[in-house]
């Protein structure tokens, strides 16, 4: 599968700007348009904004003063992430936070886990998922419906687009082709006319246009209601039938999808080392899931358009956000001949809304089961509840995407801000794409139950 222009641009720019011994895993000899290179270079600068003095101030607030030797060691491990840009060391926007997360995971795990277990969102999640398990005793159908109304607003900053020019905007919109999500009703879409992408599209979007006015923001808004359900598959009831390797499901969902679902030597070596001699697909998957819990902490991610090969990054750096972990999980499972497909959108629990990625794994004789790799294990001695997210998912999800790197509907003209996933929205005008620094977004959730 060929890599598109935008991915090639990322690879080339990473070659130019990589720091701390990092280099892209795929080399290219393509010559790219200068405007594309300039776009990627600008995005890298936004993701790596801090000087050494600025990052030192942040570190003192979060961690305390590091000696020069300690800081050098953290950089060597790439726990304190930077790039050399035009001869100057510039630090990642989340470098200080990520260093704190890595140190807590490796040096203070027990206290970290104890503090996390007491968070209101985690306590509510455990109670909620226990109810899903109880409601699923007689089967694995979606249960425990949550009805909600969502108001989503995307605001383009004043004068980001010249007065009188048309701004094109794609907002996230809920899918209606999945049994865990339904009763979708559009309440409003402003301004003007709108187009809703069909469920056949990889990314479900609501499209709007508006004219820019001098010194005024351009505001796009949609309001919709939906019903979301949780689901749980009891592992002892998951089939271990052999796969039909000639089926369309098997062939599509065990294939590479470059650059981020890939079978590199590192991916294959890691998957084989974890799976060992295990031959039952669900047990292979479970072993890989548990490995993530023990080895890959959540950490803030660079924008995906700036990453050349996400699974390789996660393996090398032993960290990743939800999407990065999901890309590596999918790469390992597909390499092992276990079908898996992407799913993403938002997590929408009370007090914990955020962009989120997860996936679904296919087992012959059972079908697709949900899998949230970054949620990991829950804090309990009850094995079913502890391992809930290996074969279950909560009711607080907004499903928008059923794959990655799809074509927006209607098709976008310019390079997307996020070329693989779609959660926040996309915006452009005839002069080009509007990147994330040119607009902001907000989601309001009203729970009907």
Secondary structure, DSSP 4 states (H G I P E B T S, - for coil): -PPPHHHHHHHHHHHHH--TT---SS-------HHHHHHHHHHHHHHS-B-HHHHHHHHHHHT-PPPHHHHHHHHHTTSS-EEEETTEEEE-TTHHHHHHHHHHHHHSHHHHHHHHHTSHHHHHHHHHHHHHHHHTTT--S-EEEEEEEEEEEEEEPTTSS-TTPEEEEEEE---SSBTTEEEEEEEEEESS-EEE--TTSSB-EEEEEEE--TTS-EEEEEEEEEEEEEEE--GGGS--PPP-TTSHHHHHHTS-BTTTB---HHHHHHHHHHHTT---HHHHHHHHHHHHHHH-B------GGG-S-HHHHHHHHSB--HHHHHHHHHHHHHHTT--EEEEEEEE--TT--EEEEEEEEEETTTEEEEE-TTT---SSS-HHHHTGGGSEE-S-EEEEESSSSPPPSSPPSS--SSSS--SS-EEEETTEEE-GGGEEEEEEEEE--
